[in-house]
Each structure stands twice: as C-alpha cells, then as structure tokens.
Amino acid sequence: MRIVILGAPGSGKGTQAAFIKQTYEIAHISTGDLLRAAVRNGTPLGLKAKAVMEAGQLVSDELVLGMLADRLNEPDTKNGFILDGYPRNLNQVASLDDLLNQLKQPLDIAVKLNVSFDIIVGRCEIRFKAEGRKDDNPDVVRERLRIYSEQTEPVVTAYREAGRLVEIDGVGDVAEITSRIQNALKPYA
C-alpha cells in the first residue's frame, strides 16, 4: 500500500501515519523528520534547512525530492509506504508521480485530514511548550498555514480530481480518527 497523507501542519498527520505504519507494516516517511534529522546532524542540507524552517518557509523541492528518492530506495519501502509532508505543491505531485513510476511503485491513495486552522494553532502551541520545536511556535505555525493554503490546497484538488483522495474528519479522539482512516483504507489493503 502506497499512501500520501495530507493535511495542514499540526493536523495529526504524523500521529496517524504512525498508526497506519503499524497496522499495515509499511514504512512511514516524514519529510519533516528527514529534515529535522539533517538539522540535528548538522549536514549541509540540515544547515540550509534550519534557517528556512525556523522562518516558517519551506525547503526547496529539489532538496526534498532528492532525500525522498534516497529514502524510497531503502528495503523497508518495498511493501509500501506512507508519505507524510510530501507533496506540498503541484510541481511536487508531478515529481512524485514520476519518481514512483520510475520505482514501479505508483501511489494508491491520498488521505487528507480535515482540521480547522484554529484547532491546529492550539495543538502546535501545546507541542511548542512541551517540546520547544521552533517550527511549532504559534507565529511560525500561522505562516506555515498561510503557505499551506496557497500551495498545498491545490494538491488536494489535484488528487480529488484524479479520484485518488479520501477526506477524513481529523478532529476528535485519536483512536476515533484512526478508525475512520482504517475504514477508508480497507479497499487498498
């Protein structure tokens, strides 16, 4: 099963992706985690990405696609994967489709978690206070949500028009949301 999980920053994509990974025994690939690891490890990409992420901006498509291509070639992705945080714009949708076709692993479905921006800012503020991640600062989150609206909402439309989108209410108890997703994924399992 090859899945893209979509939703605004803080909508619960990472949490739900972890449950999907466990349930279907597929790789969870979070571009945010890939980038944060690069920052933590002080790699050249990490140093570039750090300044961009702290300003609430998005890292370039080319850098992210290169990291993603490397990750998709690892053995644990052969049974499937869930992409979390990618694609973020229409160019990335086309690049991802090209990459997955080259790998002979076409995308099965895109799952979008629907959560209001007010709820997201509140969630991220709690995480910012608990974990201190600079990209969870409420001002940074608001900027990321603005960028999401401009750049990523067209991705949702593209997957919807292609018949590859399922939308899930992302508000409520975590187990409840997980159950909604599992029901939506049954035809692809």
C-alpha positions in Angstrom: 0.0 0.0 0.0 1.4 3.4 -1.1 -0.2 6.3 0.6 0.2 10.1 0.8 -1.2 11.7 4.0 -2.2 15.3 3.6 -3.4 18.0 6.0 -2.2 21.3 7.3 0.8 21.4 9.7 -0.4 20.2 13.1 -3.4 18.3 11.7 -2.2 15.0 13.1 -0.6 13.5 10.0 2.4 12.2 12.0 0.3 10.6 14.7 -2.0 8.9 12.2 0.9 7.9 9.9 2.4 6.0 12.9 -0.8 4.0 13.4 -1.0 3.3 9.6 2.6 2.2 9.6 2.0 -0.2 12.5 -1.3 -1.6 11.2 -0.2 -2.2 7.6 3.5 -2.8 8.3 4.7 -0.2 5.8 7.4 2.5 6.1 6.5 5.9 7.4 8.4 8.6 5.6 8.1 12.0 7.1 9.8 14.7 5.2 9.7 16.8 8.4 11.5 14.1 10.3 14.1 13.7 7.4 14.7 17.4 7.5 14.9 17.6 11.3 17.4 14.8 11.4 19.5 16.6 8.8 19.4 19.7 11.0 20.2 17.8 14.2 23.1 16.0 12.5 24.4 19.3 11.1 24.5 18.1 7.5 25.0 20.7 4.7 21.3 20.2 3.9 20.4 20.5 7.5 22.2 23.8 7.9 20.4 25.2 4.9 17.0 23.8 6.0 17.4 25.1 9.6 17.2 28.7 8.7 14.4 28.2 6.2 12.3 26.1 8.7 12.8 28.5 11.6 11.5 31.3 9.4 8.4 29.3 8.6 9.3 28.8 5.0 9.5 25.6 3.1 12.7 23.8 1.9 13.2 23.7 -1.9 11.5 20.9 -3.9 14.8 19.7 -5.4 16.4 19.0 -2.0 13.3 17.3 -0.6 12.8 15.1 -3.7 16.5 14.0 -3.6 16.1 13.0 0.1 12.9 11.3 -0.7 14.3 9.4 -3.7 17.1 8.0 -1.5 14.6 7.0 1.2 12.3 5.3 -1.2 15.1 3.1 -2.4 15.6 1.6 1.1 14.5 -2.0 1.5 11.7 -1.2 4.1 9.7 0.6 1.5 9.2 -2.4 -0.8 6.0 -3.5 0.9 4.6 0.1 0.8 4.9 3.4 2.5 3.1 6.4 3.8 4.4 9.8 2.8 3.9 12.5 5.4 4.6 16.1 4.4 5.0 15.5 0.7 3.9 16.5 -1.9 3.2 20.1 -0.8 2.6 21.7 -4.2 1.5 20.8 -7.7 5.1 20.5 -9.0 5.8 18.0 -6.3 2.8 16.0 -7.3 4.2 15.6 -10.8 7.7 14.9 -9.5 6.4 12.3 -7.1 4.4 10.6 -9.7 7.4 10.5 -12.0 9.6 9.1 -9.2 7.1 6.5 -8.2 6.6 5.4 -11.8 10.4 5.0 -12.1 10.4 2.9 -9.0 7.4 0.9 -10.2 5.5 1.8 -7.0 2.6 4.0 -8.1 0.6 5.8 -5.4 -2.6 4.1 -4.3 -4.4 6.8 -2.3 -4.1 10.2 -0.7 -5.7 10.6 2.7 -6.5 14.2 3.9 -7.1 15.0 7.5 -9.5 17.9 7.8 -8.8 20.1 10.8 -9.6 23.8 11.3 -6.7 26.2 11.5 -7.7 27.5 14.9 -7.5 23.9 16.3 -4.1 23.4 14.6 -2.6 26.6 16.2 -3.8 25.4 19.6 -2.3 21.9 19.1 1.0 23.3 17.9 1.2 25.8 20.8 0.9 22.9 23.3 3.6 20.9 21.4 5.8 24.1 21.3 5.6 24.5 25.1 6.2 20.8 25.7 9.0 20.1 23.1 10.3 23.5 22.2 10.4 22.9 18.5 10.8 26.3 16.8 8.6 25.2 13.9 5.7 24.8 16.4 5.9 28.5 17.5 2.4 29.9 17.0 3.6 32.7 14.8 5.6 30.3 12.7 2.6 27.9 12.5 0.4 30.7 11.3 2.9 31.5 8.5 3.1 27.8 7.6 -0.7 27.6 7.5 -0.8 30.6 5.1 1.7 28.9 2.8 -0.3 25.6 3.1 -3.4 27.4 2.0 -1.7 28.9 -1.0 0.5 26.0 -2.1 -0.9 22.7 -0.8 -4.6 23.1 -1.1 -4.2 22.7 -4.9 -2.6 19.3 -4.2 -5.8 18.2 -2.5 -7.8 19.4 -5.5 -5.5 17.5 -7.9 -5.8 14.2 -6.0 -9.6 14.7 -5.7 -9.9 15.3 -9.5 -7.7 12.3 -10.1 -10.0 10.1 -8.0 -7.2 9.3 -5.5 -8.4 11.3 -2.5 -10.3 10.3 0.6 -11.1 13.0 3.2 -11.2 12.2 6.9 -12.5 14.3 9.8 -9.3 14.9 11.8 -11.0 16.2 14.9 -11.8 14.0 17.9 -10.3 11.2 19.8 -7.1 9.8 18.2 -8.5 6.3 18.2 -11.7 7.5 16.5 -9.7 9.3 13.8 -7.6 6.1 13.3 -10.7 4.1 12.9 -12.0 6.5 10.2 -8.8 6.1 8.3 -8.7 2.3 8.6 -12.2 2.1 7.2 -11.2 4.4 4.3 -8.1 2.2 3.5 -9.9 -1.2 3.5 -10.3 -1.2 -0.3 -6.5 -0.8 -0.7 -5.3 -3.3 1.9 
